[in-house]
Structure formats: structure tokens, C-alpha cells
């Protein structure tokens, strides 16, 4: 058995951002979709734009805003969502070509699950 080596550098932020691009439909509420285009994230409810934010990828969850209790982290990376009046760190649990699952870093039990459209 080899000892686990702590990860000191995460994936390249541009690769992570590339994986997020496109339209995502919420699995719990099909009327809620996300549209991510470059660094803009649009939240759309029932076909109507509800909110647009800027996102900034944090591959190591190292920004002050993304400080998470290290015992709660399993594997993943973060992005900071910057809205008109707030900024929130999101912890990405799964992100590939078909699935996206993330949760607010402050409430990891409130994960949102999306499928790629």
C-alpha cells in the first residue's frame, strides 16, 4: 500500500472551465437550466433568464472564499460564482461531458445535479 500523497496542484483552470461550457438541465427540476458560456453562468427557470453571474475556476479550492473543512473534502475542485450582490464558492463533486454535480462550499449537503443538454 502506498501512502496517499496530498495534491498540491489541481487541474489546469482553462481545462476545468472548458468542461463546464454548454447547457445543463437540473435533474431534480427539469424547468431549471444553466447555460455556461466562457466565464458567464446564466440561471434559467422555465425558459426565462433568472440571474447571470461571472464564474472563476479555482482548481485547488485555495481562495479564502473556498476554505472548506479539509475533512469534508473528498475529491473535486471549485469555482467562485460572482453575482450582482454576492460571491459564493461552489465545490464541484462531478463534472464530465454528461454530468455536473456541485454544492455551495458552505453547505456540501445541498448538491445540485445537472445533465448536459
Residue pairs with C-beta under 8 A, 6 or more apart in sequence:
7 60
8 60
9 59
9 60
10 16
10 59
10 60
10 61
10 77
11 59
11 77
12 59
13 57
13 58
13 59
14 57
16 57
16 59
16 77
16 79
16 92
16 95
17 38
17 39
17 55
17 57
19 95
19 96
19 97
20 36
20 55
20 57
20 79
20 95
20 100
21 36
21 37
21 38
22 35
22 36
22 116
22 117
23 33
23 34
23 35
23 36
23 116
23 117
24 33
24 34
24 35
24 36
24 100
24 114
24 115
24 116
24 117
25 32
25 33
25 114
25 115
25 117
26 32
26 33
26 34
26 112
26 113
26 114
27 113
27 114
27 115
28 112
28 113
31 45
31 46
31 47
32 43
32 44
32 45
33 44
33 114
33 117
34 41
34 42
34 43
34 44
34 100
34 114
35 41
35 42
35 44
36 42
36 55
39 54
39 55
39 56
40 52
40 53
40 54
40 55
41 52
41 53
41 54
41 55
41 81
42 49
42 51
42 52
43 49
43 50
43 51
43 52
43 53
44 50
51 83
53 81
53 82
53 83
53 84
54 81
54 82
55 79
55 80
55 81
55 82
56 79
56 80
56 82
57 77
57 78
57 79
58 66
58 77
58 78
58 79
58 80
58 89
59 77
59 78
60 77
60 78
61 67
61 68
61 73
61 76
61 77
61 78
61 89
61 91
61 105
63 78
63 80
63 89
65 80
65 87
65 88
65 89
65 105
66 78
66 80
66 89
66 91
66 105
67 105
68 89
68 91
68 105
68 108
72 108
73 91
74 93
76 91
76 92
76 93
76 94
77 91
77 92
78 89
78 90
78 91
78 92
78 105
79 89
79 90
79 92
79 102
80 87
80 88
80 89
80 90
81 87
81 88
81 89
81 90
88 104
88 105
88 106
89 104
89 105
89 106
90 102
90 103
90 104
90 105
91 102
91 103
91 104
91 105
91 108
92 100
92 101
92 102
93 101
93 102
93 103
93 111
94 100
94 101
95 101
95 102
97 116
98 115
98 116
99 113
99 114
99 115
99 116
100 113
100 114
100 115
100 116
101 111
101 112
101 113
101 114
102 111
102 112
103 109
103 110
103 111
103 112
104 110
